[in-house]
């Protein structure tokens, strides 16, 4: 597994540690799960809206004016 180094404010790290402890997991597993969920939300919810926005902004040259 590849490792990454991130900088977090102490308050966010404390929140992550608290939530990880409450869910009976460790910090690394909690961060991996959070990243996975965030990627899923972006691909399933946000990305379709972004794509639709740009479809409306950029005219399709194949469509009649």
HTML snippet that shows the backbone in 3Dmol.js (N, CA, C, O; Angstrom):
<script src="https://3Dmol.org/build/3Dmol-min.js"></script>
<div id="view" style="width:600px;height:400px;position:relative"></div>
<script>
const pdb = `
ATOM      1  N   UNK A   1       0.852  -1.169   0.000  1.00  0.00           N
ATOM      2  CA  UNK A   1       0.000   0.000   0.000  1.00  0.00           C
ATOM      3  C   UNK A   1       0.901   1.237   0.000  1.00  0.00           C
ATOM      4  O   UNK A   1       1.892   1.295   0.728  1.00  0.00           O
ATOM      5  N   UNK A   2       0.552   2.201  -0.808  1.00  0.00           N
ATOM      6  CA  UNK A   2       1.306   3.443  -0.901  1.00  0.00           C
ATOM      7  C   UNK A   2       0.987   4.328   0.295  1.00  0.00           C
ATOM      8  O   UNK A   2      -0.144   4.354   0.779  1.00  0.00           O
ATOM      9  N   UNK A   3       1.984   5.040   0.759  1.00  0.00           N
ATOM     10  CA  UNK A   3       1.800   5.952   1.891  1.00  0.00           C
ATOM     11  C   UNK A   3       1.806   7.390   1.384  1.00  0.00           C
ATOM     12  O   UNK A   3       2.503   7.717   0.424  1.00  0.00           O
ATOM     13  N   UNK A   4       1.021   8.248   2.041  1.00  0.00           N
ATOM     14  CA  UNK A   4       1.030   9.670   1.736  1.00  0.00           C
ATOM     15  C   UNK A   4       1.198  10.440   3.033  1.00  0.00           C
ATOM     16  O   UNK A   4       0.887   9.938   4.113  1.00  0.00           O
ATOM     17  N   UNK A   5       1.685  11.648   2.915  1.00  0.00           N
ATOM     18  CA  UNK A   5       1.865  12.516   4.063  1.00  0.00           C
ATOM     19  C   UNK A   5       0.940  13.709   3.881  1.00  0.00           C
ATOM     20  O   UNK A   5       0.980  14.377   2.848  1.00  0.00           O
ATOM     21  N   UNK A   6       0.112  13.976   4.873  1.00  0.00           N
ATOM     22  CA  UNK A   6      -0.790  15.137   4.792  1.00  0.00           C
ATOM     23  C   UNK A   6      -0.622  15.989   6.044  1.00  0.00           C
ATOM     24  O   UNK A   6      -0.250  15.494   7.108  1.00  0.00           O
ATOM     25  N   UNK A   7      -0.898  17.256   5.897  1.00  0.00           N
ATOM     26  CA  UNK A   7      -0.866  18.174   7.030  1.00  0.00           C
ATOM     27  C   UNK A   7      -2.308  18.525   7.388  1.00  0.00           C
ATOM     28  O   UNK A   7      -3.099  18.914   6.529  1.00  0.00           O
ATOM     29  N   UNK A   8      -2.627  18.383   8.651  1.00  0.00           N
ATOM     30  CA  UNK A   8      -3.971  18.678   9.141  1.00  0.00           C
ATOM     31  C   UNK A   8      -3.874  19.605  10.343  1.00  0.00           C
ATOM     32  O   UNK A   8      -2.929  19.515  11.126  1.00  0.00           O
ATOM     33  N   UNK A   9      -4.843  20.490  10.489  1.00  0.00           N
ATOM     34  CA  UNK A   9      -4.878  21.282  11.715  1.00  0.00           C
ATOM     35  C   UNK A   9      -5.079  20.356  12.919  1.00  0.00           C
ATOM     36  O   UNK A   9      -5.719  19.310  12.811  1.00  0.00           O
ATOM     37  N   UNK A  10      -4.531  20.753  14.051  1.00  0.00           N
ATOM     38  CA  UNK A  10      -4.633  19.908  15.250  1.00  0.00           C
ATOM     39  C   UNK A  10      -6.076  19.616  15.628  1.00  0.00           C
ATOM     40  O   UNK A  10      -6.390  18.524  16.101  1.00  0.00           O
ATOM     41  N   UNK A  11      -6.951  20.590  15.421  1.00  0.00           N
ATOM     42  CA  UNK A  11      -8.361  20.386  15.784  1.00  0.00           C
ATOM     43  C   UNK A  11      -9.008  19.307  14.905  1.00  0.00           C
ATOM     44  O   UNK A  11      -9.806  18.507  15.393  1.00  0.00           O
ATOM     45  N   UNK A  12      -8.665  19.286  13.612  1.00  0.00           N
ATOM     46  CA  UNK A  12      -9.213  18.262  12.722  1.00  0.00           C
ATOM     47  C   UNK A  12      -8.650  16.892  13.072  1.00  0.00           C
ATOM     48  O   UNK A  12      -9.377  15.898  13.052  1.00  0.00           O
ATOM     49  N   UNK A  13      -7.387  16.834  13.387  1.00  0.00           N
ATOM     50  CA  UNK A  13      -6.780  15.566  13.780  1.00  0.00           C
ATOM     51  C   UNK A  13      -7.410  15.036  15.067  1.00  0.00           C
ATOM     52  O   UNK A  13      -7.639  13.835  15.205  1.00  0.00           O
ATOM     53  N   UNK A  14      -7.685  15.927  15.994  1.00  0.00           N
ATOM     54  CA  UNK A  14      -8.350  15.514  17.236  1.00  0.00           C
ATOM     55  C   UNK A  14      -9.747  14.975  16.947  1.00  0.00           C
ATOM     56  O   UNK A  14     -10.178  13.995  17.554  1.00  0.00           O
ATOM     57  N   UNK A  15     -10.452  15.617  16.021  1.00  0.00           N
ATOM     58  CA  UNK A  15     -11.797  15.153  15.630  1.00  0.00           C
ATOM     59  C   UNK A  15     -11.720  13.775  14.977  1.00  0.00           C
ATOM     60  O   UNK A  15     -12.533  12.899  15.271  1.00  0.00           O
ATOM     61  N   UNK A  16     -10.745  13.586  14.094  1.00  0.00           N
ATOM     62  CA  UNK A  16     -10.563  12.283  13.445  1.00  0.00           C
ATOM     63  C   UNK A  16     -10.258  11.217  14.484  1.00  0.00           C
ATOM     64  O   UNK A  16     -10.836  10.131  14.447  1.00  0.00           O
ATOM     65  N   UNK A  17      -9.365  11.513  15.401  1.00  0.00           N
ATOM     66  CA  UNK A  17      -9.026  10.545  16.445  1.00  0.00           C
ATOM     67  C   UNK A  17     -10.233  10.196  17.309  1.00  0.00           C
ATOM     68  O   UNK A  17     -10.434   9.035  17.664  1.00  0.00           O
ATOM     69  N   UNK A  18     -11.027  11.196  17.642  1.00  0.00           N
ATOM     70  CA  UNK A  18     -12.222  10.964  18.469  1.00  0.00           C
ATOM     71  C   UNK A  18     -13.215  10.069  17.734  1.00  0.00           C
ATOM     72  O   UNK A  18     -13.731   9.103  18.298  1.00  0.00           O
ATOM     73  N   UNK A  19     -13.477  10.402  16.465  1.00  0.00           N
ATOM     74  CA  UNK A  19     -14.440   9.615  15.698  1.00  0.00           C
ATOM     75  C   UNK A  19     -13.920   8.207  15.414  1.00  0.00           C
ATOM     76  O   UNK A  19     -14.687   7.245  15.430  1.00  0.00           O
ATOM     77  N   UNK A  20     -12.637   8.088  15.158  1.00  0.00           N
ATOM     78  CA  UNK A  20     -12.060   6.758  14.926  1.00  0.00           C
ATOM     79  C   UNK A  20     -12.211   5.891  16.167  1.00  0.00           C
ATOM     80  O   UNK A  20     -12.534   4.707  16.076  1.00  0.00           O
ATOM     81  N   UNK A  21     -11.976   6.489  17.318  1.00  0.00           N
ATOM     82  CA  UNK A  21     -12.124   5.738  18.564  1.00  0.00           C
ATOM     83  C   UNK A  21     -13.579   5.334  18.796  1.00  0.00           C
ATOM     84  O   UNK A  21     -13.854   4.216  19.233  1.00  0.00           O
ATOM     85  N   UNK A  22     -14.500   6.236  18.506  1.00  0.00           N
ATOM     86  CA  UNK A  22     -15.926   5.935  18.695  1.00  0.00           C
ATOM     87  C   UNK A  22     -16.409   4.839  17.757  1.00  0.00           C
ATOM     88  O   UNK A  22     -17.329   4.092  18.093  1.00  0.00           O
ATOM     89  N   UNK A  23     -15.792   4.737  16.576  1.00  0.00           N
ATOM     90  CA  UNK A  23     -16.199   3.712  15.615  1.00  0.00           C
ATOM     91  C   UNK A  23     -15.301   2.482  15.665  1.00  0.00           C
ATOM     92  O   UNK A  23     -15.367   1.622  14.786  1.00  0.00           O
ATOM     93  N   UNK A  24     -14.456   2.398  16.701  1.00  0.00           N
ATOM     94  CA  UNK A  24     -13.597   1.240  16.934  1.00  0.00           C
ATOM     95  C   UNK A  24     -12.689   0.943  15.740  1.00  0.00           C
ATOM     96  O   UNK A  24     -12.557  -0.206  15.316  1.00  0.00           O
ATOM     97  N   UNK A  25     -12.074   1.985  15.211  1.00  0.00           N
ATOM     98  CA  UNK A  25     -11.121   1.813  14.117  1.00  0.00           C
ATOM     99  C   UNK A  25      -9.883   2.646  14.420  1.00  0.00           C
ATOM    100  O   UNK A  25      -9.849   3.375  15.412  1.00  0.00           O
ATOM    101  N   UNK A  26      -8.886   2.542  13.585  1.00  0.00           N
ATOM    102  CA  UNK A  26      -7.707   3.375  13.809  1.00  0.00           C
ATOM    103  C   UNK A  26      -7.726   4.572  12.859  1.00  0.00           C
ATOM    104  O   UNK A  26      -8.560   4.654  11.957  1.00  0.00           O
ATOM    105  N   UNK A  27      -6.808   5.480  13.074  1.00  0.00           N
ATOM    106  CA  UNK A  27      -6.764   6.723  12.302  1.00  0.00           C
ATOM    107  C   UNK A  27      -6.611   6.451  10.802  1.00  0.00           C
ATOM    108  O   UNK A  27      -7.325   7.039   9.989  1.00  0.00           O
ATOM    109  N   UNK A  28      -5.695   5.575  10.438  1.00  0.00           N
ATOM    110  CA  UNK A  28      -5.439   5.299   9.021  1.00  0.00           C
ATOM    111  C   UNK A  28      -6.666   4.710   8.323  1.00  0.00           C
ATOM    112  O   UNK A  28      -7.026   5.133   7.224  1.00  0.00           O
ATOM    113  N   UNK A  29      -7.296   3.742   8.964  1.00  0.00           N
ATOM    114  CA  UNK A  29      -8.493   3.136   8.376  1.00  0.00           C
ATOM    115  C   UNK A  29      -9.610   4.163   8.252  1.00  0.00           C
ATOM    116  O   UNK A  29     -10.350   4.166   7.269  1.00  0.00           O
ATOM    117  N   UNK A  30      -9.731   5.036   9.250  1.00  0.00           N
ATOM    118  CA  UNK A  30     -10.766   6.070   9.208  1.00  0.00           C
ATOM    119  C   UNK A  30     -10.533   7.017   8.034  1.00  0.00           C
ATOM    120  O   UNK A  30     -11.475   7.355   7.317  1.00  0.00           O
ATOM    121  N   UNK A  31      -9.295   7.445   7.834  1.00  0.00           N
ATOM    122  CA  UNK A  31      -8.976   8.365   6.733  1.00  0.00           C
ATOM    123  C   UNK A  31      -9.190   7.678   5.388  1.00  0.00           C
ATOM    124  O   UNK A  31      -9.719   8.294   4.463  1.00  0.00           O
ATOM    125  N   UNK A  32      -8.786   6.404   5.263  1.00  0.00           N
ATOM    126  CA  UNK A  32      -9.028   5.673   4.013  1.00  0.00           C
ATOM    127  C   UNK A  32     -10.518   5.586   3.711  1.00  0.00           C
ATOM    128  O   UNK A  32     -10.936   5.796   2.572  1.00  0.00           O
ATOM    129  N   UNK A  33     -11.321   5.278   4.726  1.00  0.00           N
ATOM    130  CA  UNK A  33     -12.767   5.185   4.531  1.00  0.00           C
ATOM    131  C   UNK A  33     -13.354   6.543   4.144  1.00  0.00           C
ATOM    132  O   UNK A  33     -14.224   6.621   3.276  1.00  0.00           O
ATOM    133  N   UNK A  34     -12.881   7.605   4.785  1.00  0.00           N
ATOM    134  CA  UNK A  34     -13.375   8.946   4.465  1.00  0.00           C
ATOM    135  C   UNK A  34     -13.034   9.327   3.021  1.00  0.00           C
ATOM    136  O   UNK A  34     -13.864   9.904   2.319  1.00  0.00           O
ATOM    137  N   UNK A  35     -11.820   9.008   2.580  1.00  0.00           N
ATOM    138  CA  UNK A  35     -11.418   9.300   1.197  1.00  0.00           C
ATOM    139  C   UNK A  35     -12.278   8.514   0.213  1.00  0.00           C
ATOM    140  O   UNK A  35     -12.719   9.049  -0.804  1.00  0.00           O
ATOM    141  N   UNK A  36     -12.507   7.263   0.519  1.00  0.00           N
ATOM    142  CA  UNK A  36     -13.320   6.426  -0.358  1.00  0.00           C
ATOM    143  C   UNK A  36     -14.742   6.973  -0.471  1.00  0.00           C
ATOM    144  O   UNK A  36     -15.294   7.055  -1.569  1.00  0.00           O
ATOM    145  N   UNK A  37     -15.329   7.345   0.657  1.00  0.00           N
ATOM    146  CA  UNK A  37     -16.683   7.913   0.639  1.00  0.00           C
ATOM    147  C   UNK A  37     -16.725   9.230  -0.114  1.00  0.00           C
ATOM    148  O   UNK A  37     -17.672   9.497  -0.853  1.00  0.00           O
ATOM    149  N   UNK A  38     -15.705  10.052   0.070  1.00  0.00           N
ATOM    150  CA  UNK A  38     -15.654  11.340  -0.611  1.00  0.00           C
ATOM    151  C   UNK A  38     -15.565  11.142  -2.130  1.00  0.00           C
ATOM    152  O   UNK A  38     -16.252  11.830  -2.884  1.00  0.00           O
ATOM    153  N   UNK A  39     -14.733  10.215  -2.575  1.00  0.00           N
ATOM    154  CA  UNK A  39     -14.626   9.922  -4.003  1.00  0.00           C
ATOM    155  C   UNK A  39     -15.960   9.432  -4.569  1.00  0.00           C
ATOM    156  O   UNK A  39     -16.348   9.812  -5.673  1.00  0.00           O
ATOM    157  N   UNK A  40     -16.652   8.597  -3.817  1.00  0.00           N
ATOM    158  CA  UNK A  40     -17.952   8.094  -4.263  1.00  0.00           C
ATOM    159  C   UNK A  40     -18.961   9.237  -4.399  1.00  0.00           C
ATOM    160  O   UNK A  40     -19.699   9.305  -5.382  1.00  0.00           O
ATOM    161  N   UNK A  41     -18.986  10.122  -3.421  1.00  0.00           N
ATOM    162  CA  UNK A  41     -19.918  11.252  -3.466  1.00  0.00           C
ATOM    163  C   UNK A  41     -19.615  12.153  -4.655  1.00  0.00           C
ATOM    164  O   UNK A  41     -20.535  12.592  -5.346  1.00  0.00           O
ATOM    165  N   UNK A  42     -18.359  12.431  -4.899  1.00  0.00           N
ATOM    166  CA  UNK A  42     -17.994  13.280  -6.032  1.00  0.00           C
ATOM    167  C   UNK A  42     -18.415  12.630  -7.345  1.00  0.00           C
ATOM    168  O   UNK A  42     -19.003  13.291  -8.200  1.00  0.00           O
ATOM    169  N   UNK A  43     -18.121  11.349  -7.512  1.00  0.00           N
ATOM    170  CA  UNK A  43     -18.431  10.695  -8.785  1.00  0.00           C
ATOM    171  C   UNK A  43     -19.921  10.487  -8.992  1.00  0.00           C
ATOM    172  O   UNK A  43     -20.391  10.547 -10.128  1.00  0.00           O
ATOM    173  N   UNK A  44     -20.677  10.247  -7.933  1.00  0.00           N
ATOM    174  CA  UNK A  44     -22.101   9.960  -8.075  1.00  0.00           C
ATOM    175  C   UNK A  44     -22.996  11.188  -7.973  1.00  0.00           C
ATOM    176  O   UNK A  44     -24.091  11.197  -8.535  1.00  0.00           O
ATOM    177  N   UNK A  45     -22.551  12.227  -7.266  1.00  0.00           N
ATOM    178  CA  UNK A  45     -23.416  13.378  -7.018  1.00  0.00           C
ATOM    179  C   UNK A  45     -22.897  14.644  -7.694  1.00  0.00           C
ATOM    180  O   UNK A  45     -23.615  15.277  -8.468  1.00  0.00           O
ATOM    181  N   UNK A  46     -21.658  15.009  -7.404  1.00  0.00           N
ATOM    182  CA  UNK A  46     -21.151  16.294  -7.881  1.00  0.00           C
ATOM    183  C   UNK A  46     -20.749  16.279  -9.354  1.00  0.00           C
ATOM    184  O   UNK A  46     -21.048  17.226 -10.081  1.00  0.00           O
ATOM    185  N   UNK A  47     -20.080  15.228  -9.800  1.00  0.00           N
ATOM    186  CA  UNK A  47     -19.596  15.179 -11.169  1.00  0.00           C
ATOM    187  C   UNK A  47     -20.712  15.301 -12.207  1.00  0.00           C
ATOM    188  O   UNK A  47     -20.527  16.024 -13.186  1.00  0.00           O
ATOM    189  N   UNK A  48     -21.858  14.636 -12.051  1.00  0.00           N
ATOM    190  CA  UNK A  48     -22.932  14.827 -13.035  1.00  0.00           C
ATOM    191  C   UNK A  48     -23.388  16.292 -13.148  1.00  0.00           C
ATOM    192  O   UNK A  48     -23.707  16.752 -14.244  1.00  0.00           O
ATOM    193  N   UNK A  49     -23.419  17.022 -12.030  1.00  0.00           N
ATOM    194  CA  UNK A  49     -23.808  18.427 -12.087  1.00  0.00           C
ATOM    195  C   UNK A  49     -22.754  19.268 -12.795  1.00  0.00           C
ATOM    196  O   UNK A  49     -23.093  20.175 -13.555  1.00  0.00           O
ATOM    197  N   UNK A  50     -21.500  18.978 -12.555  1.00  0.00           N
ATOM    198  CA  UNK A  50     -20.415  19.704 -13.223  1.00  0.00           C
ATOM    199  C   UNK A  50     -20.470  19.443 -14.723  1.00  0.00           C
ATOM    200  O   UNK A  50     -20.360  20.372 -15.523  1.00  0.00           O
ATOM    201  N   UNK A  51     -20.639  18.184 -15.102  1.00  0.00           N
ATOM    202  CA  UNK A  51     -20.714  17.838 -16.524  1.00  0.00           C
ATOM    203  C   UNK A  51     -21.897  18.520 -17.200  1.00  0.00           C
ATOM    204  O   UNK A  51     -21.766  19.026 -18.315  1.00  0.00           O
ATOM    205  N   UNK A  52     -23.030  18.537 -16.549  1.00  0.00           N
ATOM    206  CA  UNK A  52     -24.215  19.187 -17.115  1.00  0.00           C
ATOM    207  C   UNK A  52     -23.988  20.688 -17.257  1.00  0.00           C
ATOM    208  O   UNK A  52     -24.396  21.286 -18.253  1.00  0.00           O
ATOM    209  N   UNK A  53     -23.345  21.296 -16.274  1.00  0.00           N
ATOM    210  CA  UNK A  53     -23.048  22.726 -16.323  1.00  0.00           C
ATOM    211  C   UNK A  53     -22.201  23.052 -17.552  1.00  0.00           C
ATOM    212  O   UNK A  53     -22.499  24.000 -18.278  1.00  0.00           O
ATOM    213  N   UNK A  54     -21.159  22.279 -17.786  1.00  0.00           N
ATOM    214  CA  UNK A  54     -20.291  22.555 -18.927  1.00  0.00           C
ATOM    215  C   UNK A  54     -20.945  22.181 -20.250  1.00  0.00           C
ATOM    216  O   UNK A  54     -20.650  22.798 -21.273  1.00  0.00           O
ATOM    217  N   UNK A  55     -21.813  21.200 -20.253  1.00  0.00           N
ATOM    218  CA  UNK A  55     -22.553  20.884 -21.480  1.00  0.00           C
ATOM    219  C   UNK A  55     -23.409  22.065 -21.907  1.00  0.00           C
ATOM    220  O   UNK A  55     -23.533  22.339 -23.101  1.00  0.00           O
ATOM    221  N   UNK A  56     -23.995  22.760 -20.957  1.00  0.00           N
ATOM    222  CA  UNK A  56     -24.846  23.909 -21.263  1.00  0.00           C
ATOM    223  C   UNK A  56     -24.020  25.139 -21.661  1.00  0.00           C
ATOM    224  O   UNK A  56     -24.481  25.961 -22.453  1.00  0.00           O
ATOM    225  N   UNK A  57     -22.807  25.268 -21.120  1.00  0.00           N
ATOM    226  CA  UNK A  57     -21.972  26.432 -21.394  1.00  0.00           C
ATOM    227  C   UNK A  57     -21.236  26.336 -22.719  1.00  0.00           C
ATOM    228  O   UNK A  57     -21.073  27.342 -23.410  1.00  0.00           O
ATOM    229  N   UNK A  58     -20.793  25.151 -23.079  1.00  0.00           N
ATOM    230  CA  UNK A  58     -19.988  24.976 -24.285  1.00  0.00           C
ATOM    231  C   UNK A  58     -20.905  24.475 -25.397  1.00  0.00           C
ATOM    232  O   UNK A  58     -21.436  23.368 -25.312  1.00  0.00           O
ATOM    233  N   UNK A  59     -21.090  25.277 -26.431  1.00  0.00           N
ATOM    234  CA  UNK A  59     -21.992  24.847 -27.508  1.00  0.00           C
ATOM    235  C   UNK A  59     -21.439  23.638 -28.266  1.00  0.00           C
ATOM    236  O   UNK A  59     -20.233  23.506 -28.474  1.00  0.00           O
ATOM    237  N   UNK A  60     -22.342  22.781 -28.661  1.00  0.00           N
ATOM    238  CA  UNK A  60     -21.964  21.594 -29.427  1.00  0.00           C
ATOM    239  C   UNK A  60     -21.943  21.987 -30.905  1.00  0.00           C
ATOM    240  O   UNK A  60     -22.976  22.371 -31.452  1.00  0.00           O
ATOM    241  N   UNK A  61     -20.786  21.898 -31.556  1.00  0.00           N
ATOM    242  CA  UNK A  61     -20.705  22.315 -32.970  1.00  0.00           C
ATOM    243  C   UNK A  61     -21.477  21.389 -33.905  1.00  0.00           C
ATOM    244  O   UNK A  61     -21.715  21.740 -35.060  1.00  0.00           O
ATOM    245  N   UNK A  62     -21.863  20.229 -33.428  1.00  0.00           N
ATOM    246  CA  UNK A  62     -22.600  19.273 -34.270  1.00  0.00           C
ATOM    247  C   UNK A  62     -24.100  19.527 -34.273  1.00  0.00           C
ATOM    248  O   UNK A  62     -24.828  18.942 -35.075  1.00  0.00           O
ATOM    249  N   UNK A  63     -24.564  20.392 -33.386  1.00  0.00           N
ATOM    250  CA  UNK A  63     -25.989  20.700 -33.335  1.00  0.00           C
ATOM    251  C   UNK A  63     -26.280  21.967 -34.145  1.00  0.00           C
ATOM    252  O   UNK A  63     -25.469  22.893 -34.158  1.00  0.00           O
ATOM    253  N   UNK A  64     -27.432  22.012 -34.819  1.00  0.00           N
ATOM    254  CA  UNK A  64     -27.770  23.232 -35.580  1.00  0.00           C
ATOM    255  C   UNK A  64     -28.010  24.403 -34.627  1.00  0.00           C
ATOM    256  O   UNK A  64     -28.490  24.221 -33.508  1.00  0.00           O
ATOM    257  N   UNK A  65     -27.674  25.586 -35.083  1.00  0.00           N
ATOM    258  CA  UNK A  65     -27.827  26.789 -34.254  1.00  0.00           C
ATOM    259  C   UNK A  65     -29.260  27.214 -34.152  1.00  0.00           C
ATOM    260  O   UNK A  65     -29.563  28.208 -33.491  1.00  0.00           O
TER     261      UNK A  65
END
`;
const viewer = $3Dmol.createViewer("view");
viewer.addModel(pdb, "pdb");
viewer.setStyle({}, {cartoon: {color: "spectrum"}});
viewer.zoomTo();
viewer.render();
</script>
